[in-house]
Structure formats: C-alpha cells, structure tokens
Amino acid sequence: MPIQPISAIPATNPSFQYSASSTSGADYIAHYQYLNGTWQRKWVYGSVPTGTSGPPTMSYSYIELYLSVSVDTSLLEDIQLSGTGPYIIKHNVDYDSDSSAGGFGTSGIFYTSQAGVVLTLAPSGTTSADVSGSCTKTFTLRTALQQGGYNESLDTSGSLGPYFTQDVVGAAKRLCRDFRVDLLDI
C-alpha cells in the first residue's frame, strides 16, 4: 500500500553485465540503501478511574516504531553497463497495517520492496578504500500522538504519510548521512 509520494528522481533501468575482460569495463561507485521496521500502538492511561471501579481514563496513544536503516557504498570494478549513467533504481518502501483506513492502526510493518541503488562512474584512480563505507542503525522512535482514546477516523493513509516522511525518513537521514531521500518512493 503506497504511503504518499515524495518528490524523487526518476528511475532508469540499467542492464547490469559483468565484463569477461578486466580491461573492457569501467569502475562504478555503487550506493545501496534499505529501510525496514515494525510498529505498535501504545496507550497511556491517566490515574483517574472511570466510574467507581472502572479502569483509568485514557490520556493518549502513540506509535512506537522499531526501525533499521542501512546504507552501503562500494566500488564495482570493470563493469560493463548499457546506456549512459548514472544508473538509478528507486528505493521502494511498502507497508502493511491492521488499519482499514490505511493508517498506522494498532500494528504494522514497513519494508524495502526494492533497494535504492545508484551507480555512478568512478573518477580515474578511485580505489575501494576511497569510497567503501557502511552505515547500519537500528533504533526506536515515537510518532503519531493522539490525545484521548484511539480514533481510527483520524488515523488514515493521509495522516500516515507525513508522520512517516518527517519522523522515519528524517531519522534515517540523520543516523546514516549518506541515506538518499531523493531515491525514495513510498
């Protein structure tokens, strides 16, 4: 289920072919990124009971997200690609939740259905040590606070997108500085 499009760069369809000869291909800097996670709605109750012996009133609920972001950069040597570069495959993130309105609901997952990939021609003399790097972070964050009891009519696909973009994507970029927001198609 798509969330809400982010302005992204157009995808190109590269044809990846490793050359048979070590002298017929070019060197490319490869960037790969992934974003995955789960969430669960949490409820916070007040201290005042409802009625004489009822449970306490609900103060608010929020979504607790458990996320993993990964960005890897490496040098691919002697590669032969068709067309002209850079070669871009958009990073597709999909989600599933138990909400009938397409929102967060009470639980759900989001996952990379297609890794974001960018291949750019490496400057002459570039070595693996010059470009290789990896960033993998796992973290928890809270978002989508709702005052009072949970109201599914306020939790829709239209409300999920902005929270996801601001909180999840923003955190991914802060934690892994090479995470490319412009690659995302969520």
C-alpha positions in Angstrom: 0.0 0.0 0.0 1.7 3.3 -1.0 2.1 5.9 1.6 2.5 9.2 -0.1 4.9 10.1 -2.9 8.0 12.1 -2.1 9.4 14.1 -4.9 12.0 11.7 -6.2 14.4 11.4 -9.0 13.2 9.3 -12.0 14.4 5.7 -12.2 16.5 4.4 -15.0 16.6 0.7 -15.9 20.2 -0.4 -16.1 21.3 -3.6 -17.6 24.0 -5.0 -15.2 26.5 -7.1 -17.1 29.9 -8.0 -15.7 32.6 -7.9 -18.4 34.5 -11.0 -19.3 37.7 -9.0 -19.7 39.2 -6.9 -16.9 40.0 -4.2 -19.4 36.7 -3.7 -21.2 34.6 -2.4 -18.3 34.6 0.8 -16.2 34.6 1.3 -12.4 31.5 2.4 -10.7 30.7 3.7 -7.3 27.7 1.7 -6.0 25.3 3.1 -3.4 22.6 0.8 -1.9 20.0 1.6 0.8 17.3 -0.2 2.8 14.7 0.8 5.3 12.7 -1.7 7.3 10.7 -1.8 10.6 7.6 -2.6 12.6 5.3 -0.6 14.8 2.9 -1.0 17.6 0.4 1.4 19.1 0.9 2.1 22.8 -1.7 3.5 25.2 -1.0 5.7 28.2 -3.7 5.9 30.9 -4.3 8.5 33.5 -4.7 8.0 37.2 -8.4 8.8 37.5 -10.8 5.8 37.3 -13.8 5.9 35.0 -16.8 5.5 37.4 -16.5 3.9 40.8 -14.4 0.9 39.9 -13.7 1.3 36.2 -10.3 1.5 34.5 -8.5 4.8 34.4 -9.2 7.2 31.6 -7.0 7.0 28.5 -4.7 10.0 28.3 -3.2 9.4 24.8 -1.8 6.8 22.4 1.2 6.9 20.1 3.0 4.7 17.7 6.3 3.1 18.7 8.4 2.3 15.7 11.3 -0.2 15.6 13.5 0.6 12.6 16.6 -0.4 10.7 18.3 1.7 8.1 21.3 0.6 6.1 23.4 2.3 3.5 26.3 0.7 1.8 28.8 2.2 -0.7 31.4 0.2 -2.6 33.5 0.2 -5.8 32.4 -2.1 -8.6 35.4 -2.7 -10.8 35.4 -3.5 -14.5 31.7 -3.4 -15.1 30.0 -3.1 -18.4 26.6 -1.3 -18.4 24.4 -0.4 -21.4 23.4 3.2 -21.9 24.7 6.2 -20.1 24.8 6.8 -16.3 24.2 7.5 -13.6 22.1 4.4 -13.2 19.3 4.8 -10.7 16.8 2.3 -9.2 14.3 4.0 -6.9 14.1 2.8 -3.3 10.5 1.4 -2.9 9.2 1.2 0.7 5.8 -0.5 1.2 3.8 -1.1 4.3 1.0 -3.2 5.8 -1.1 -2.4 8.8 -4.2 -3.6 10.5 -5.9 -0.3 9.8 -8.9 -0.5 7.4 -8.3 3.2 6.6 -4.7 2.8 5.6 -3.2 4.4 8.7 -0.9 3.0 11.4 -3.8 1.1 13.1 -2.6 -0.8 16.2 0.3 -2.6 14.5 2.1 -2.9 11.2 5.3 -3.3 9.2 7.2 -1.4 6.5 9.8 -2.9 4.3 12.1 -2.3 1.4 10.4 -4.0 -1.6 13.2 -2.7 -3.9 16.6 -1.4 -2.7 17.6 2.0 -3.7 20.6 1.8 -6.0 22.8 4.4 -7.7 25.8 3.6 -9.8 28.0 6.5 -10.9 31.1 6.3 -12.9 34.1 6.4 -10.6 36.8 9.0 -11.3 40.0 7.6 -12.7 42.3 6.2 -10.0 39.5 5.6 -7.4 40.2 2.7 -5.1 37.9 0.7 -2.9 39.4 2.4 0.2 38.3 5.8 -1.2 34.6 5.0 -1.4 33.7 1.9 0.6 31.6 2.5 3.6 28.6 1.1 5.5 26.1 2.5 7.9 23.5 0.3 9.7 21.5 1.7 12.5 18.6 0.2 14.5 16.6 2.5 16.6 13.2 3.2 18.2 11.1 6.3 17.9 7.7 7.6 18.8 5.3 9.3 16.5 1.6 9.9 15.7 0.5 11.0 19.2 -3.3 11.0 19.6 -4.9 12.7 22.6 -7.6 10.7 24.4 -8.8 7.4 23.1 -7.6 6.0 19.8 -9.8 7.4 16.9 -9.4 5.4 13.7 -11.1 8.1 11.7 -8.0 10.3 12.4 -5.6 7.5 11.5 -5.7 7.3 7.7 -3.3 6.9 4.8 -3.4 10.6 4.5 -2.1 11.1 8.1 0.4 8.2 8.0 2.5 9.7 5.1 3.5 13.0 6.8 4.5 11.3 10.0 6.4 8.6 8.1 8.2 11.2 6.0 9.1 13.6 8.8 9.9 11.1 11.6 11.1 7.9 9.9 12.8 9.2 6.8 14.2 12.2 8.8 15.7 9.9 11.4 17.2 7.6 8.7 18.9 10.6 7.1 20.2 11.9 10.5 21.6 8.5 11.5 23.1 7.5 8.2 24.2 10.7 6.5 24.5 9.1 3.0 20.9 7.9 3.1 19.3 9.5 -0.1 15.8 10.8 0.5 15.6 11.6 -3.2 15.7 7.9 -4.1 12.6 7.1 -2.0 9.2 6.1 -3.5 7.0 5.3 -0.6 
